[in-house]
Amino acid sequence: MQTSKSFRVDDFIAGWIAGASSVVVGHPLDTVKTRLQAGNGYKNTLHCILTIYRKETVTGFFKGMSFPLASITVYNSAVFGFFSNTQRLISNYRYGDGQHPCSMLDLTMASMLTGLMSVSLGAPVDLVKIRLQMQTQMVLAGNLHLAGNMSNGTNIRLRSVSIPSQQQLYRGPIHCISSILQTEGLQGLYRGAGAMILRDVPGYTLYFIPYAIFCDLLRPDNTSSPHPCSIWLAGGLAGSISWVTATPTDVVKSRMQADAQLQRKYKGVLHCIIHSYKTEGVQVFFRGASVNAIRGFPMSSTMFLTYELSLRFFRGL
């Protein structure tokens, strides 16, 4: 698995396995988070959950999961592989030894570079996932708009318009990508990338550093490896911290990416922030924070535990 002293392939493989496990655990709450942040008509988290269940059954929580399951495994592989190998490269450059323990500054640099790199892969993945999660509501909103306004200014009663409850814009991930490329071009797949950079650069810093700190605190001594329970707890706490602090920029990113070409209302990141603040107040930027905190723990604990155990398995071969 090891190709050189400073570059290892097993970090990428372990990241791929960790990504798959985290998607299965976290996708239902990710759907709730996206609906709360980019949708309308939900009073709170519980109301959102009950509404999705009543209108779309359990399958509604897993809408759009096939694409993240296929793509986030690759994304996580790149994130964990890049972060771990960047740590070793920094240690090799600064101390002449890739195995030298990283300082807090080294960890911060590796985390920020990982966050920046992640956007190139994560922006299209997130956009397609959000469009698939939001498509039922997007069609409904479009039909309501058409029902309420005619070109001659005449209003039509909403009850006179038949709206199919299960109408969909996209048949699946491939159709979604194809439609976006046709209507918005390649740049359409990176809509919201600016907000994603604002989220992920500090977000990954507040992800990997707390994890390292908690692992050190929970480790009985400096020579032993962290116990699996310690890894699980440290990963979960790090995930909750990272996701809660990233909620304001995550709201902006979700709104930018859910903003379809036919119903576009945001000109850019700054316009989205100003418009959201003027229409819904400062509290809108913390919408979904509770879901992020709850969802962040099982997703990240599962991810870090699977990653670390996979590494131990590969390096024990």
Summary of the structure (lengths in Angstrom):
residues: 317
radius of gyration: 21.3
end to end distance: 9.3
largest distance: 76.8
contacts: 1040
relative contact order: 0.14
helix: 77%
strand: 1%
